[in-house]
């Protein structure tokens, strides 16, 4: 069991006609790019998803590696400055729903498996633990992560606007008071670079972790595999029957589709497009707001789901006007990233406010909203008057792109 590729050996060939290695994500990123969850280093191999012989050979190959998930968490080894996924050979993976994640440049295949509850605890016992790692501490950390996951799981049942309209760390409805904040919470005034290093040092060792905690510390390959796997696992966990007739579906296309055995209909992973927008006024001030369900000080940019029959740009204008009374123009797409918590695709935009600039919050979703110049934002952060979104979010990257340099953000 290893986080590396494994022993040398013959590997299933991608095969002629399967295409060259995929370009780096930054080569086709939007205007902004650099989003934590919009990374990857493997070819997803969609052309092989229906080739059962190839899939069987790939699973049997000794160099194939498997990412095991338990309730959207994976086993992660945290080091001093970074983290890595623990990937296992197929022979050591638990039983569970399986899906193909891709093939790397060297021809090694990667799969994800939805393991049974508690499977990561079993894997921990089989992993070689470096000197200094405490199994007891790892168990405590796993229990804490499980409790946090139970709280964040409540977010999946609500269709509130994602990313900027839900705290990135918890959305349980009952927020912890400041006195109850865990000691491991990153200092609020750290920049993203400082926080990444701090997070890796705060709880080093081997433990189950979710995307929110681990993604910013992972390399491009691991971040892409983890995001892909969580997105598929979340869909399979909630879509088990045919929406037409109620018959239990069967998994096809290497985990990327389901088929109804009764009527033959095929069903594909649900993705909810949502817009998230940084709005500036004629003085280049940035609009930040606080959702009513958030504790004091937490702010972000506005966001909302795209409605049926609506263009993304129309959704930007509608959401801003509904929530703050501000009209916008020059709506410009800047980039996107998946947000599989549980199934959103965040579409990032910039927009310019026009007309009346007085903010009139909707008294439903938004508790308060304010315009900030760069100097006002700097002072508010220094005084701990506000908290910005965490580095894993597209909201943080959008705010930072306007500000011009790194900013702190934890939530």
N, C-alpha and C positions, 0 to 999 in steps of 0.2 A: 504494500500500500504506500502510495507516494504522491507528492504534489508534482512530480516530474512526469516525463513521458513514459518511463518504464524501460525495461530491458530492450536492447536492439533486437530486431527481428523483421521478418517479412511483414509488410503491411498491405492491407487492401488498397489497391490502386484506385485513384479517383477515376481513372479511365479516360480514354481519348474522347474529346468532345465535351468534357465536363467543364471546360473553361479554365482560364488561368486563375492564379490566386487573386482574391478580391483586393481591390485597392484599399489603401488606408482610409479609414472613415473620414479623415480630414480632407481627403481629396474631393469628396463630394458633399461635405458638410455645407450647411447654409452660411449666410453671411457671418454669423457669430461662431458657431461650433464650440468645441472644447467641453461638451457636456459629459458629466461623469458616467451616465448610463447609456450614452450613445457611442460606445466603443466596441471594438471587436477585432479579432485576428484570425478567424477561421472562415472557411467557405461553408455556408449553410447547407450546401449540397441538396437543394430542393429537387434536382433531377433524379436523385437516388431514393427519394422517400417512398416511391412505389415499387422499388426493386427489392423484393423480399430475399432473393438469393444474395444480393450484395449486402443487405442489412445483416443477414445471418453470418456471412463471412466476416463482416466488420466487427460484429459482437464477439466472434470467436478469436479474433486476432489478439495476440499477447500484448501488443502495444496500445490497444484501445484503452481509453480511460473514461470513467463514469463519475458524474457529479450526482451525489445522493442528496435528496431533499427530504426534509421532515417539516411540514407546516411552513413552507417557503423559506426555511433556513438550511444552510449548508455548513459543513465542517470547515473551519478556517483556522489557519495558523497565523497568529499575529506576532510580528517581529518588532524590532526597535523603530523602524521607519516605514514598514510596509506590511502587507499581508498576502497570503496565497491560499487558494482553494486546495483542499485535500481531495484528490481524485483517485479513485480506486480501479483496479482491473475488474472486468466483468465478473470474474469468478468470486470476487469478494463483495459484489454489490447485492443488496437485499432484493427480494422479490418485490415487484411493484410495476406500475405503469411506466413504460419506457418510451423515450423519444430521442430522435437523432438531433444533435446540436450542430454538427459540422465536422469538417476535416481540415487539419492545418497544412501548412506548406510542406511539411515532411511526410504527409500522408497518414498521420495518426488520426483516428476517428474519435469523436467525443459524443457520449450519450448522457442523458439525464434520466434519473429514476425517482419516482415518487415512492419513497420507502414508508414502512409502517411507523406509527408513533413510537418514539424512543429509539429509532434505528441509529441515530447519530451517537447516542450514548454508547451503543454497542461498538460502533466504529472507533470511537475514541480509545477504547481498551486495546484495539489492535494496532493503533498507530504508535510508532516509536516516539516516545516523549523525550525531547532534549533535556539535558540537565538544567535544573532550575525551574522547570514547569511543575506545578503542583496539581495532581489529579483532583484533590479535594477542592482546590480553588477553581479548577475547570468545571467541576460539578456545580458549585455554587453559581458560577457565571452562567452556566447553561440554564439553571433554574431561573435566574433573574431574567435572562433573555426570553425564556418561555413565558414568564409572566408578562413581560413587556409585549410579546407577540400577541398574547391573549387580549391585551388592551387595545393594541393597534388593529387587531382583527375586527373590532367593532366598526372600524372605518369602512370595511368592505361592504357592509350592509346598507350604507347610506350613499345617496347620489348627490352629495354636496359637491360643489366645485372642487376639483383636485388641486394638488400642489400648493397654490397660494391660498387656497381656501380650506385647507386642512393642515394642522401642524405636522411637520415632517417626522416628529418623534412620537407623538401620541395624539389620539383623538377619541378618548374614552368618554368624554362628556364631563367627567369629574377630574379636573386637573389638580396635580399635586401643588401644594403651596410652596413658596420659595424655601421655607424651612425644611421641607421634605425632599428637596432636590437631591438626587444621589450625588455622592462625593465624586463619582467618576465623570460628571458633566464637564465638558470642556470649558475652559475660561471664556467668558463672553467676548472679550476684547481681542481674541486671537484671530489672525488672518487665516485663510484657508490653508496655506502652506504650514503655518504653525500648528493648526488644529490636526492636520493629517499626521504630523509627527507626534503630537500629543496623544491622539487616539491610539496609535500603535503602541505607545509606551504605557498608557493608562492600565490596560489589562492584557499584557502579553501572554502568549501561550496558545494552546489548542482548545477551541470551544465552538459550539454552534453559534452562528451569527446570521443576521438578515442583511438584505441589500443596503438598508439605510446605514448600518454600522460599518459594513466592510467595503462597500463599493469604491469609495474614494481612495482606499489603500491598496486596491488590487491593480494588477497590470491590465493592459488592454484585453488580452486573451481571457483572463479570468473574469473581468467585469462583463464582457460580452456573453460568456457562457452562463454566468450566474443570472444575468438579466433575462436572457432567452429562456432559461429553464424555469425561472420563477413565473414568467408570463404564461408559459404553457401549463405549469402545474396549477396555477390559480384558475385557469379556464377549466381544466379537467375536473378540478375539485367541485365546481359549481354547475357544470353542464354535463349531466350524466344520462339524460333521457331526451328522446326526440321531441322537439317542441311542437311537432305536428300531431303526433298520436300518443306520446307518452311512453313508447317502447324504449327500454334501455338500449343505448347505442353501443357500437363496437368501435374501437380505436383503429384508425387507418392512417396512411401517409406518414408512417414513422412518428406518430403522435401529434401530427399537425392537422388532423381532421377527425371527425366522427361520422359513422354511417349508421343509419337506421336499418336494421335487418328486416323490418316490416314493410316499409314503403320505399326503401332504397335511397332516400334523401341523404345528402351529405351536408355536414355542418362544420363551420370553421371557427377558429378562435375569435372571440368577441374582442373588439378594440373600440374604446370610446374616445373619439377625438375631443380634445379640450384646448381652448385657447388660453394663453397666459401672456399678458401684455404690459410693457413698461410705457406709461404715458408721461409725456413731458409737456410743459406749458411754453408759451413764447419766451419766457425767461430761462428756459432749460431746467426748470425745477421738476423733480421726479414725484409722482403720485404714489404714496404708500398708504395701506389701509389695514385695519384689524377686523377680523371676523368676530362676530358676537360669541362664538363658542371658544375662542382663544382666550388665554389668560392675558392680563395686562402686559403691555410692552411688546408683545409679538406683532410684527407687522410684515407685510409683503406687498407685492404688486397684485393687481386684480387678475382673476381667472374665472373661467366658466366653461361648461360643456357646449359644444356645437349642437344646435337643435336640428331636427329633421327638415330637410329642404333648405338648409341655410349654408351659405358659404362661410369659411373661416373668418374672412375679413368682416362679414356682416355680424358674426358672433362677437367679434372684438368691439365693434361700435355699440352693439346692443347691450352687452354686459357692462361696459363703462358707463353708459347713460343710465341703465337701470340701477346701478349700485351707487353712483356718485353724482348723477345729474350732469355729467360733463359730455359734451359732443366732441368727437375726434375726427381727424382727417389724416391723410398720408399714412394709412395703415400699411406696414411693411413687414413681411416675413423675414425672420433672422435665423431660425433654426428650430430643431425639434429633438426630443428625446423620449424614449418609452418611459412610462411610469407604471410598472405592473403591480400596483398596489390599490385595487387589484388588476385594472385592465385599461389604463388610460394611455393615450399618446398625446404628449404635451407639445403644442404648436406655439412657438415663441414669436412674438410680434413687438414692434415698436409702433407707437401712434402719437400724433400731435394733437393736443387739446386746442379747440377753437371756441370763440364766443365767450359766454359767461364762464368765469373760472371759479365762482363760488361753489364749494363742495356741498352737496345735499345728499347725505347717505340715505339708504333705502329703509333704515330702521327695521330691517328684516335679517339680512345676512351680515351687513356691515355695521360695526359699532362706532367706528370713527375713521376718518381719512384726512390726510394732510399733504400739502406740498412741501418738498424739501429741496433746498439748494444743496450743493455739495458741501459747503461749509456748515450749513445747518444739520445735515446728516452726520457729518464728522463730529460735531459737538454733541448731538443726541446720543450717538454711540459711545462717545467718551464718558458721558454722564450716566450711561446705562439706562437711559430713558426708553430706549427701544432695542429690540432684538431682531436681527435679520434672519432670513431662512438659511438652512445649512448648505454646505458646498455641494452636496449630492443633488440639490434641486436646480432646475432650470431658472427658477426665480432668482437665486443668488447670482448666477452667471449673468443674467440680464441686468440686474442692478449694478454689478461690478463693471459691466461694459460701459454703462453710462457714467459711473463715477470715475473711471479711468485708472484704478489700481485695486489691489486686493482689499477686501473688507472682511471684518469678522462676521460670523453668523453661526449660531448653534441650534437654537430651539431644543 
